[in-house]
Amino acid sequence: MVWLVRGEVRKLLLGQAVSMAGSSITTVALPLVAVLTLQASPLQMGLLAALGVLPHLVFGLPAGLVVDRMSLRRLLLIADVGRAVLLGSIPTAAAAGLLQIGQLYVVAVLAGVFALLADTAAQTLLPALVPRSELMRANSASLLTTNVATTTGPSAAGFLVQAASAPFAILVDALSFVVSAVTSYLIREPARTVVAERTPVRLSTGLRVLFADRLLGPLTLSATVGSLFGSMQGPLVVLYLVRELHWKPAAIGIALTASGAAAVVGTLVASAWCRRVGVGRAYLSGQFLSIVSGVAMATGLAPVIYAGQAVSGLGMALFGIPQRTLRQSRIPTHQLGQATATWRTLVIGGQAVGAALAGVLGTALGLRSTLLLSSAGMLIGVLIAAASPLRTITTVGAD
């Protein structure tokens, strides 16, 4: 975790850990606000989830140039303060009896913009703080810190919602961004080359960087397909567990915590797993395991659902570390900001499409069928990677 690294990286990871702990509470609490407080429909749930990631699709490319032109530390600070204010507005409006679904939509969009800037800045800053030979270790520490922070969040959210209210639980997330803002302020950012202000925003720049590389091309395509279909599950899980299986908020929180706990284990063993089977096969195995949760959820059986969440959490850690390290190690430093933004436009932005599809298909086909369909789509992403040179790559520096 944060003690695995030193100096400025430790400050960066500490801020991420605190904010992610709070955000993991909102991951559960915000849908519960919509379902329990505002009686949202499947279409409204899909729209809410889609709006949260839509900024990655719409603003991903401009964000790359913003990151390349501005102080990364300043961007992190602005994003932390902005999200604290936005999320704090939800419990404030709820206490005044003024909360409506429209406000949740606005908060989801604007918080998504800040998350886009913060995540792109953090992923660009990390390689600047450590030698590239230590990227695997730094990324392992980053994801381990995040996974540990998010493991207790869903469970805490469930109990907070059950004991108090969903809007009150979101207040905890708002406060976490205040703490994260302090750590962002304390980071000493190293000097770097800044992109000229006249540099045009071009999708082709990032696409060339990603798809000209024989490994990053299929990696990007595989991750985009897997992310699009995987994001179909997010808006429906809480709705499915509450309305079809009649689970209590605390039980939902525990189920999501099982995924986080397994992700912690996966992060701890990911580096060793990459050395044992190779970076490419580690990515493939993790991506395949991540499919399990949708199938398990569709069974409706609590033990199977808990086990499926755990297996998928393990898989996410096993594919997350090698894919991030491969990108950071193969992309030139001066192109990392725009390439990262393009990656997020495709992979994270695709989640907006998946979330919107979830609302439409969940209404037309039913929640259970949509969960199974999303798992089948995720398998396509695995097959794309399996048919590429990725499966033969053993180390990060291999060509």
Sequence and secondary structure as in RCSB ss.txt:
>XXXX:A:sequence
MVWLVRGEVRKLLLGQAVSMAGSSITTVALPLVAVLTLQASPLQMGLLAALGVLPHLVFGLPAGLVVDRMSLRRL
LLIADVGRAVLLGSIPTAAAAGLLQIGQLYVVAVLAGVFALLADTAAQTLLPALVPRSELMRANSASLLTTNVAT
TTGPSAAGFLVQAASAPFAILVDALSFVVSAVTSYLIREPARTVVAERTPVRLSTGLRVLFADRLLGPLTLSATV
GSLFGSMQGPLVVLYLVRELHWKPAAIGIALTASGAAAVVGTLVASAWCRRVGVGRAYLSGQFLSIVSGVAMATG
LAPVIYAGQAVSGLGMALFGIPQRTLRQSRIPTHQLGQATATWRTLVIGGQAVGAALAGVLGTALGLRSTLLLSS
AGMLIGVLIAAASPLRTITTVGAD
>XXXX:A:secstr
 GGGS HHHHHHHHHHHHHHHHHHHHHHHHHHIIIIIS   HHHHHHHHHHHHHHHHHHHHHHHHHHHHS HHHH
HHHHHHHHHHHHHHHHHHHHTT   HHHHHHHHHHHHHHHHHHHHHHHHHHHHHS GGGHHHHHHHHHHHHHHHH
HHHHHHHHHHHHHT HHHHHHHHHHHHHHHHHHHHH          TT    HHHHHHHHHTSTTHHHHHHHHHH
HHHHHTTTHHHHHHIIIIIS   HHHHHHHHHHHHHHHHHHHHHHHHHHHHH HHHHHHHHHHHTTHHHHHHHH 
 HHHHHHHHHHHHHHHHHHHHHHHHHHHHHS GGGHHHHHHHHHHHHTHHHHHHHHHHHHHHHHH HHHHHHHHH
HHHHHHHHHHHTSGGGG  STT  
